[in-house]
Amino acid sequence: MEKKGLKYRVLKIISNKYFIASVIFLIWIVFFDENSIVSHQKNKRRLNELTEQKEYYIERIASDKQKLEDLNAGKEELEKFAREQYLMSKPDEDVFIVIPED
């Protein structure tokens, strides 16, 4: 007898118009709304990615500024950069490339 009463109470709650409206409202808020929880999580993940990219580019800008200052420091620094980066040499010089082993 108690199972039948419990089943009747659950059916009564489920068929209540306020319960149905609340469930529909929650589903709408979680999945379909412009500011839904799903879109909020996607935006939060994207923000973290962009923050990491921002930090990377800030470091890269600082590194490039330092290289620019080194290149503008004088002829010796410019020659050093060309030798290291582009393996350039004077006509009477030999260039040896040393590759470290792992």
ABEGO torsion letter per residue (X at the ends): XAAAAAAAAAAAAAABAAAAAAAAAAAAAAAABAABAAAAAAAAAAAAAAAAAAAAAAAAAAAAAAAAAAAAAEAAAAAAAAAAAAGBBBAABBBBBBBBBX
